[in-house]
Amino acid sequence: MKFRKKLFEVIEVAESTNTLSGIYDVFMMITIVISLIPLAFKSSNLLFEILDKVTVVIFIIDYIFRVLTADLKLKRGAMSFVLYPFTLMAIIDLFAILPSLVVVNSSLRLLKVIRLLRTFRVFRIFKAIRYSNNILMILDVFKRSKESLSVVCGIAIVYTLVSALVIFNVEPDTFNTFFDAVYWATVSLTTMGYGDIYPMSMAGRVVTMISSFMGIAIVALPAGIITSGMMEEINRKKEQTDEENKN
């Protein structure tokens, strides 16, 4: 039990006083970055294969460590070992490992499947969440502001659908399907304006202008909520650190 507790303290995000845990976090972050390097190239070579095998072994060891200390993480007793594989971070860990373990018969020529498995390796970047205090702080901000962000997200979805319905009926010749209208409304809401689909009539252009102006306001709302939450979280962390230093 003492060994598992020590192991748990190392693999969790480092406290300022835990040097070994800090080294482990940095090591895992570097491993994650290295494991993603082959994804930036279309072709493979011996070096990339070695990198993939070495990094996936490290990820497997990390996963085993976390399963062994699941009860200390979830605090659900023996049931923790059953529940842990179904937690979000554990699923992300599996997605980071499985693509390198699954062997696909090349004679089947399932290129799309192979590419899909290769793409799943991108999930390794999400493993970095648990090794950074700053990322965890941002996640805490999202959790604390989830009600406000949910409302804004709901407004954005409703406005996108309403705009899509309006433009779909105003210019039926330009937008062949309702999905095209939703795509246009999403692009207009975010003020991206790719220009691949656009209204031709005067009425359609007026709708586009209104949609773009409304989009600026709706997109700005989450930024303000997150910024406010970040400032509150930073102040809370600072106060907590000051209290610890006084003690």
MODELLER restraints for C-alpha pairs under 7 A, 6 or more apart:
rsr = mdl.restraints
at = mdl.atoms
rsr.add(forms.Gaussian(group=physical.xy_distance, feature=features.Distance(at['CA:4:A'], at['CA:69:A']), mean=6.15, stdev=0.5))
rsr.add(forms.Gaussian(group=physical.xy_distance, feature=features.Distance(at['CA:8:A'], at['CA:69:A']), mean=5.95, stdev=0.5))
rsr.add(forms.Gaussian(group=physical.xy_distance, feature=features.Distance(at['CA:9:A'], at['CA:21:A']), mean=6.86, stdev=0.5))
rsr.add(forms.Gaussian(group=physical.xy_distance, feature=features.Distance(at['CA:10:A'], at['CA:20:A']), mean=6.35, stdev=0.5))
rsr.add(forms.Gaussian(group=physical.xy_distance, feature=features.Distance(at['CA:10:A'], at['CA:21:A']), mean=4.17, stdev=0.5))
rsr.add(forms.Gaussian(group=physical.xy_distance, feature=features.Distance(at['CA:10:A'], at['CA:24:A']), mean=6.88, stdev=0.5))
rsr.add(forms.Gaussian(group=physical.xy_distance, feature=features.Distance(at['CA:11:A'], at['CA:21:A']), mean=6.26, stdev=0.5))
rsr.add(forms.Gaussian(group=physical.xy_distance, feature=features.Distance(at['CA:11:A'], at['CA:24:A']), mean=6.79, stdev=0.5))
rsr.add(forms.Gaussian(group=physical.xy_distance, feature=features.Distance(at['CA:13:A'], at['CA:21:A']), mean=6.91, stdev=0.5))
rsr.add(forms.Gaussian(group=physical.xy_distance, feature=features.Distance(at['CA:13:A'], at['CA:25:A']), mean=6.75, stdev=0.5))
rsr.add(forms.Gaussian(group=physical.xy_distance, feature=features.Distance(at['CA:13:A'], at['CA:130:A']), mean=6.34, stdev=0.5))
rsr.add(forms.Gaussian(group=physical.xy_distance, feature=features.Distance(at['CA:13:A'], at['CA:131:A']), mean=5.34, stdev=0.5))
rsr.add(forms.Gaussian(group=physical.xy_distance, feature=features.Distance(at['CA:13:A'], at['CA:132:A']), mean=6.66, stdev=0.5))
rsr.add(forms.Gaussian(group=physical.xy_distance, feature=features.Distance(at['CA:13:A'], at['CA:133:A']), mean=6.77, stdev=0.5))
rsr.add(forms.Gaussian(group=physical.xy_distance, feature=features.Distance(at['CA:14:A'], at['CA:21:A']), mean=4.85, stdev=0.5))
rsr.add(forms.Gaussian(group=physical.xy_distance, feature=features.Distance(at['CA:14:A'], at['CA:22:A']), mean=4.90, stdev=0.5))
rsr.add(forms.Gaussian(group=physical.xy_distance, feature=features.Distance(at['CA:25:A'], at['CA:131:A']), mean=5.03, stdev=0.5))
rsr.add(forms.Gaussian(group=physical.xy_distance, feature=features.Distance(at['CA:29:A'], at['CA:128:A']), mean=5.97, stdev=0.5))
rsr.add(forms.Gaussian(group=physical.xy_distance, feature=features.Distance(at['CA:29:A'], at['CA:131:A']), mean=6.84, stdev=0.5))
rsr.add(forms.Gaussian(group=physical.xy_distance, feature=features.Distance(at['CA:31:A'], at['CA:55:A']), mean=6.20, stdev=0.5))
rsr.add(forms.Gaussian(group=physical.xy_distance, feature=features.Distance(at['CA:32:A'], at['CA:124:A']), mean=6.17, stdev=0.5))
rsr.add(forms.Gaussian(group=physical.xy_distance, feature=features.Distance(at['CA:32:A'], at['CA:125:A']), mean=6.37, stdev=0.5))
rsr.add(forms.Gaussian(group=physical.xy_distance, feature=features.Distance(at['CA:35:A'], at['CA:51:A']), mean=6.51, stdev=0.5))
rsr.add(forms.Gaussian(group=physical.xy_distance, feature=features.Distance(at['CA:35:A'], at['CA:52:A']), mean=5.96, stdev=0.5))
rsr.add(forms.Gaussian(group=physical.xy_distance, feature=features.Distance(at['CA:35:A'], at['CA:55:A']), mean=5.96, stdev=0.5))
rsr.add(forms.Gaussian(group=physical.xy_distance, feature=features.Distance(at['CA:36:A'], at['CA:122:A']), mean=6.89, stdev=0.5))
rsr.add(forms.Gaussian(group=physical.xy_distance, feature=features.Distance(at['CA:38:A'], at['CA:48:A']), mean=5.69, stdev=0.5))
rsr.add(forms.Gaussian(group=physical.xy_distance, feature=features.Distance(at['CA:56:A'], at['CA:97:A']), mean=5.89, stdev=0.5))
rsr.add(forms.Gaussian(group=physical.xy_distance, feature=features.Distance(at['CA:56:A'], at['CA:100:A']), mean=6.99, stdev=0.5))
rsr.add(forms.Gaussian(group=physical.xy_distance, feature=features.Distance(at['CA:59:A'], at['CA:97:A']), mean=6.73, stdev=0.5))
rsr.add(forms.Gaussian(group=physical.xy_distance, feature=features.Distance(at['CA:60:A'], at['CA:97:A']), mean=6.89, stdev=0.5))
rsr.add(forms.Gaussian(group=physical.xy_distance, feature=features.Distance(at['CA:63:A'], at['CA:93:A']), mean=6.87, stdev=0.5))
rsr.add(forms.Gaussian(group=physical.xy_distance, feature=features.Distance(at['CA:67:A'], at['CA:81:A']), mean=6.41, stdev=0.5))
rsr.add(forms.Gaussian(group=physical.xy_distance, feature=features.Distance(at['CA:67:A'], at['CA:84:A']), mean=6.93, stdev=0.5))
rsr.add(forms.Gaussian(group=physical.xy_distance, feature=features.Distance(at['CA:70:A'], at['CA:80:A']), mean=5.57, stdev=0.5))
rsr.add(forms.Gaussian(group=physical.xy_distance, feature=features.Distance(at['CA:70:A'], at['CA:81:A']), mean=5.61, stdev=0.5))
rsr.add(forms.Gaussian(group=physical.xy_distance, feature=features.Distance(at['CA:70:A'], at['CA:84:A']), mean=6.16, stdev=0.5))
rsr.add(forms.Gaussian(group=physical.xy_distance, feature=features.Distance(at['CA:71:A'], at['CA:77:A']), mean=5.38, stdev=0.5))
rsr.add(forms.Gaussian(group=physical.xy_distance, feature=features.Distance(at['CA:71:A'], at['CA:78:A']), mean=6.61, stdev=0.5))
rsr.add(forms.Gaussian(group=physical.xy_distance, feature=features.Distance(at['CA:71:A'], at['CA:80:A']), mean=4.90, stdev=0.5))
rsr.add(forms.Gaussian(group=physical.xy_distance, feature=features.Distance(at['CA:71:A'], at['CA:81:A']), mean=6.48, stdev=0.5))
rsr.add(forms.Gaussian(group=physical.xy_distance, feature=features.Distance(at['CA:74:A'], at['CA:80:A']), mean=5.87, stdev=0.5))
rsr.add(forms.Gaussian(group=physical.xy_distance, feature=features.Distance(at['CA:84:A'], at['CA:90:A']), mean=6.67, stdev=0.5))
rsr.add(forms.Gaussian(group=physical.xy_distance, feature=features.Distance(at['CA:85:A'], at['CA:91:A']), mean=6.52, stdev=0.5))
rsr.add(forms.Gaussian(group=physical.xy_distance, feature=features.Distance(at['CA:92:A'], at['CA:123:A']), mean=6.25, stdev=0.5))
rsr.add(forms.Gaussian(group=physical.xy_distance, feature=features.Distance(at['CA:92:A'], at['CA:126:A']), mean=6.95, stdev=0.5))
rsr.add(forms.Gaussian(group=physical.xy_distance, feature=features.Distance(at['CA:92:A'], at['CA:127:A']), mean=6.84, stdev=0.5))
rsr.add(forms.Gaussian(group=physical.xy_distance, feature=features.Distance(at['CA:93:A'], at['CA:127:A']), mean=6.62, stdev=0.5))
rsr.add(forms.Gaussian(group=physical.xy_distance, feature=features.Distance(at['CA:95:A'], at['CA:120:A']), mean=6.22, stdev=0.5))
rsr.add(forms.Gaussian(group=physical.xy_distance, feature=features.Distance(at['CA:95:A'], at['CA:121:A']), mean=6.91, stdev=0.5))
rsr.add(forms.Gaussian(group=physical.xy_distance, feature=features.Distance(at['CA:95:A'], at['CA:123:A']), mean=6.19, stdev=0.5))
rsr.add(forms.Gaussian(group=physical.xy_distance, feature=features.Distance(at['CA:96:A'], at['CA:120:A']), mean=6.77, stdev=0.5))
rsr.add(forms.Gaussian(group=physical.xy_distance, feature=features.Distance(at['CA:96:A'], at['CA:121:A']), mean=5.20, stdev=0.5))
rsr.add(forms.Gaussian(group=physical.xy_distance, feature=features.Distance(at['CA:96:A'], at['CA:123:A']), mean=5.42, stdev=0.5))
rsr.add(forms.Gaussian(group=physical.xy_distance, feature=features.Distance(at['CA:96:A'], at['CA:124:A']), mean=4.82, stdev=0.5))
rsr.add(forms.Gaussian(group=physical.xy_distance, feature=features.Distance(at['CA:99:A'], at['CA:117:A']), mean=5.04, stdev=0.5))
rsr.add(forms.Gaussian(group=physical.xy_distance, feature=features.Distance(at['CA:99:A'], at['CA:118:A']), mean=6.23, stdev=0.5))
rsr.add(forms.Gaussian(group=physical.xy_distance, feature=features.Distance(at['CA:99:A'], at['CA:120:A']), mean=6.45, stdev=0.5))
rsr.add(forms.Gaussian(group=physical.xy_distance, feature=features.Distance(at['CA:99:A'], at['CA:121:A']), mean=6.42, stdev=0.5))
rsr.add(forms.Gaussian(group=physical.xy_distance, feature=features.Distance(at['CA:129:A'], at['CA:135:A']), mean=5.76, stdev=0.5))
rsr.add(forms.Gaussian(group=physical.xy_distance, feature=features.Distance(at['CA:129:A'], at['CA:136:A']), mean=6.51, stdev=0.5))
rsr.add(forms.Gaussian(group=physical.xy_distance, feature=features.Distance(at['CA:130:A'], at['CA:136:A']), mean=6.97, stdev=0.5))
rsr.add(forms.Gaussian(group=physical.xy_distance, feature=features.Distance(at['CA:141:A'], at['CA:226:A']), mean=6.84, stdev=0.5))
rsr.add(forms.Gaussian(group=physical.xy_distance, feature=features.Distance(at['CA:141:A'], at['CA:229:A']), mean=5.46, stdev=0.5))
rsr.add(forms.Gaussian(group=physical.xy_distance, feature=features.Distance(at['CA:141:A'], at['CA:230:A']), mean=6.16, stdev=0.5))
rsr.add(forms.Gaussian(group=physical.xy_distance, feature=features.Distance(at['CA:141:A'], at['CA:233:A']), mean=6.91, stdev=0.5))
rsr.add(forms.Gaussian(group=physical.xy_distance, feature=features.Distance(at['CA:145:A'], at['CA:229:A']), mean=6.95, stdev=0.5))
rsr.add(forms.Gaussian(group=physical.xy_distance, feature=features.Distance(at['CA:149:A'], at['CA:222:A']), mean=6.25, stdev=0.5))
rsr.add(forms.Gaussian(group=physical.xy_distance, feature=features.Distance(at['CA:152:A'], at['CA:222:A']), mean=6.92, stdev=0.5))
rsr.add(forms.Gaussian(group=physical.xy_distance, feature=features.Distance(at['CA:156:A'], at['CA:218:A']), mean=6.60, stdev=0.5))
rsr.add(forms.Gaussian(group=physical.xy_distance, feature=features.Distance(at['CA:160:A'], at['CA:182:A']), mean=6.65, stdev=0.5))
rsr.add(forms.Gaussian(group=physical.xy_distance, feature=features.Distance(at['CA:160:A'], at['CA:185:A']), mean=5.40, stdev=0.5))
rsr.add(forms.Gaussian(group=physical.xy_distance, feature=features.Distance(at['CA:160:A'], at['CA:186:A']), mean=6.06, stdev=0.5))
rsr.add(forms.Gaussian(group=physical.xy_distance, feature=features.Distance(at['CA:161:A'], at['CA:182:A']), mean=6.41, stdev=0.5))
rsr.add(forms.Gaussian(group=physical.xy_distance, feature=features.Distance(at['CA:163:A'], at['CA:185:A']), mean=5.94, stdev=0.5))
rsr.add(forms.Gaussian(group=physical.xy_distance, feature=features.Distance(at['CA:164:A'], at['CA:181:A']), mean=4.71, stdev=0.5))
rsr.add(forms.Gaussian(group=physical.xy_distance, feature=features.Distance(at['CA:164:A'], at['CA:182:A']), mean=4.93, stdev=0.5))
rsr.add(forms.Gaussian(group=physical.xy_distance, feature=features.Distance(at['CA:164:A'], at['CA:185:A']), mean=5.48, stdev=0.5))
rsr.add(forms.Gaussian(group=physical.xy_distance, feature=features.Distance(at['CA:167:A'], at['CA:181:A']), mean=6.67, stdev=0.5))
rsr.add(forms.Gaussian(group=physical.xy_distance, feature=features.Distance(at['CA:167:A'], at['CA:204:A']), mean=6.31, stdev=0.5))
rsr.add(forms.Gaussian(group=physical.xy_distance, feature=features.Distance(at['CA:168:A'], at['CA:175:A']), mean=6.14, stdev=0.5))
rsr.add(forms.Gaussian(group=physical.xy_distance, feature=features.Distance(at['CA:168:A'], at['CA:178:A']), mean=6.53, stdev=0.5))
rsr.add(forms.Gaussian(group=physical.xy_distance, feature=features.Distance(at['CA:168:A'], at['CA:181:A']), mean=5.78, stdev=0.5))
rsr.add(forms.Gaussian(group=physical.xy_distance, feature=features.Distance(at['CA:170:A'], at['CA:204:A']), mean=6.31, stdev=0.5))
rsr.add(forms.Gaussian(group=physical.xy_distance, feature=features.Distance(at['CA:171:A'], at['CA:199:A']), mean=6.85, stdev=0.5))
rsr.add(forms.Gaussian(group=physical.xy_distance, feature=features.Distance(at['CA:171:A'], at['CA:204:A']), mean=6.62, stdev=0.5))
rsr.add(forms.Gaussian(group=physical.xy_distance, feature=features.Distance(at['CA:174:A'], at['CA:199:A']), mean=6.51, stdev=0.5))
rsr.add(forms.Gaussian(group=physical.xy_distance, feature=features.Distance(at['CA:175:A'], at['CA:181:A']), mean=6.01, stdev=0.5))
rsr.add(forms.Gaussian(group=physical.xy_distance, feature=features.Distance(at['CA:184:A'], at['CA:197:A']), mean=6.52, stdev=0.5))
rsr.add(forms.Gaussian(group=physical.xy_distance, feature=features.Distance(at['CA:187:A'], at['CA:193:A']), mean=5.79, stdev=0.5))
rsr.add(forms.Gaussian(group=physical.xy_distance, feature=features.Distance(at['CA:188:A'], at['CA:208:A']), mean=6.91, stdev=0.5))
rsr.add(forms.Gaussian(group=physical.xy_distance, feature=features.Distance(at['CA:188:A'], at['CA:211:A']), mean=6.21, stdev=0.5))
rsr.add(forms.Gaussian(group=physical.xy_distance, feature=features.Distance(at['CA:188:A'], at['CA:212:A']), mean=5.31, stdev=0.5))
rsr.add(forms.Gaussian(group=physical.xy_distance, feature=features.Distance(at['CA:188:A'], at['CA:215:A']), mean=6.92, stdev=0.5))
rsr.add(forms.Gaussian(group=physical.xy_distance, feature=features.Distance(at['CA:189:A'], at['CA:211:A']), mean=6.09, stdev=0.5))
rsr.add(forms.Gaussian(group=physical.xy_distance, feature=features.Distance(at['CA:189:A'], at['CA:212:A']), mean=5.58, stdev=0.5))
rsr.add(forms.Gaussian(group=physical.xy_distance, feature=features.Distance(at['CA:189:A'], at['CA:215:A']), mean=4.04, stdev=0.5))
rsr.add(forms.Gaussian(group=physical.xy_distance, feature=features.Distance(at['CA:190:A'], at['CA:215:A']), mean=5.77, stdev=0.5))
rsr.add(forms.Gaussian(group=physical.xy_distance, feature=features.Distance(at['CA:190:A'], at['CA:219:A']), mean=6.64, stdev=0.5))
rsr.add(forms.Gaussian(group=physical.xy_distance, feature=features.Distance(at['CA:191:A'], at['CA:212:A']), mean=5.73, stdev=0.5))
rsr.add(forms.Gaussian(group=physical.xy_distance, feature=features.Distance(at['CA:191:A'], at['CA:215:A']), mean=6.58, stdev=0.5))
rsr.add(forms.Gaussian(group=physical.xy_distance, feature=features.Distance(at['CA:199:A'], at['CA:205:A']), mean=5.92, stdev=0.5))
